[in-house]
Amino acid sequence: MTALTDAAPARTYKAHAKPAWRRVLLTRESAIIAILILVIVVALATVRNFDSPLTVTYLLRDIAPILLIALPMTLIIITEEIDLSVASIVGLSSVMTGILTQAGVPFPLAALVAVLVGTIAGAFNGFLITVVGLPSLAVTIGTLALFRGIAVGLLGTTAITEFPEEWTDLAKANLPGTPIPMIMIPFVVLAIIFAVVLHFTPFGRSLYAIGLSKEAAAFSGIDVGRTKFLLFVVSGAVSGFAGVYFTLLYSNARGDNAMGMELQVIAAVLLGGVSIFGGRGALHGVIAGVLLIGTLGSALRLASVSSDIINVITGLLLIVSVVSSSLLAWLQVRRASAIGKRKGRADASSDPS
Amino acid sequence: MTATVTPTVQPGSSAASKLVKRIATARETGILVALLLVILFATISNPTFLFSGDGFRDLLLTPSLLLLVAVGSAIVIITRNVDLSVGSIVGLTAYLTGRLFIDIPGIPLIGVFVGGVLLGGLLGLINGSLVAFARVPALVITLGTMYVYRGINVAWTGSDRINASDLPPDFRALGTDRILGIPILTIIAVVVLVVAAWYLRNLRSGRELYAIGSDPAAAHLYGLRVTRRVIGAFVTSGALAGLAGVLYAARYGTVSSGAGFGWELQAIGAAVIGGVAISGGVGTVWGAAIGAFLLLTINRALPILGIDDFWQRAVVGVLILGAIVLDRVLAVRQHRRLIAQREETR
């Protein structure tokens, strides 16, 4: 009997073990990357002008703010929190950039203050969530309205469109000799920093721990409050930076800039395989998720499919991806329990004692 | 916080004093006082705010549509879910209403109402089924269906729009007529509100929604039909958004593809301001209704009080934050009091 119980776990383990290549290919992230590649290949083959450098430039320029904000959002959702206020911070930062530039403040200083305002907004979120102890969904629904309200209140319906040309040119410029916009440099730098922090440091692992169980994480010595506070501050800072870029790219500072972008960011992050229950997700999946939504939209627009159908497809993609992964998990549990039962019967018959 | 749902009974207090105490400590009272203060100050600044025929009508009419959606959102939030697709459902059913009148000349009004409510309920059923059966968080599912429903709406509408001339006069009259000085839309909204409040307070299935929201796992273990109740909450939310869509067409006459855009956040905001906890299990539809009124009344009051109405959203943000901070303070106090009581009885 003891011999049997010792042997059983090993055998069960063997029955479930998959070769390394299958484990890598069967992850959620790999699936999204595969779909992304498929979409690109199909679009290259069928959509006219999709292969033009201009398409690549416009695509990357337009999704750059979403790519940027998706980085901190990934970390926040992994800790089972959410930040709905990011697009409002983009709007607020855009308005600050505009007002200060109009008042004659040198542009770099105006941009710096705008990023700082975003950081303070993030700290305000973090304070209410970690110090006062409120749920992040409720707090950021409130600050979604508050930050947007301040942005709209400061400028009303007016828009500021005069910005130093050297800076707007920089926002629209490409890397010399390529169709890739300059904004990809800060994005790649940030993405590498975020990826290293999330996947290769104890701090990154502590985020997964918090997402899986806040209590267990706190017991194992992680300062849950400080960690979450930091994430919301970073989210505010990155959103502030995205706001400055947004303003320069379209030479337009308005209170309602980037309205509704929070939902696009969250949709992309969830599509990229981050679990809304926390504790699960990876940055390469998220980046692929943002690129997938962007590429699909750009290809369909070029194929003159209306943007409403693109919205329907985005929504369906999101639903199908989460439903299918929860269905797969359910099937896996069922199969595992079926194998367990069979094994139990087999063991019982071979060893009647 | 929970005191509003199950007031602590002090032995020896009379029914009248209990009632006074309950009203004074109810979470909804604070928000109602805030609403009355806003109306009071706006009326002092400009008496037409309340005392002209149009002023009184607008005060009741505009929030009535949001009230319906907010009641639905409150019911969903009480079960610890959230419905982000209601704004899109309002848009779809508002356009359906116009199309029904154009495509089926002479259709009875009741048929249009049934059509709108059925479509809304069906869309809610899709939300609820996906949430309940696929065990996917409502936030994700309704974020997806929000895009899908709005996309279908825009694709169906195109650049087309419903104009007031497309709608029969007796239907348009619904949006403006009054009985005893009270707009018909407001009467419809209040009837729905009373029914919903009565249901949540008195019926077993209504109470179960609170139990599910407080602790879904415990409710399941206890044998409550969690799946059925959650689907029911989403169907209700969808059907109420559908009703709001029909009334939207009656109220405004013109329906473009953008109808109801952004209402989901307003409805959730109204519920949160009214004391419905986003973490489920706590709150009343009364609170959500007062929240809806406060949200839209502030919008009209600000210019009268000499503040640009551009600041409305900032005020709303402060209100939402204030409401949830107050909830937190009350919950902490309640927790301390319960501990103290336990120590005493020991």
Interface residues (C-beta under 8 A of the other chain):
Chain A: I82 L128 V132 G133 L134 P135 L137 A138 V139 I141 G142 T143 L144 A145 L146 F147 R148 G149 I150 V152 G153 G156 T157 G255 L263 I266 A267 L270 I276 F277 S306 S307 D308 I309 I310 N311 V312 I313 T314 G315 L316 L318 I319 V322 V323 S326 L327 W330
Chain B: V82 L84 L130 A134 R135 V136 P137 L139 V140 I141 L143 G144 T145 M146 Y147 V148 Y149 R150 G151 I152 N153 V154 A155 S257 L265 I268 G269 V272 I278 S279 D308 F310 W311 Q312 R313 A314 V315 V316 G317 V318 I320 L321 I324 V325 R328
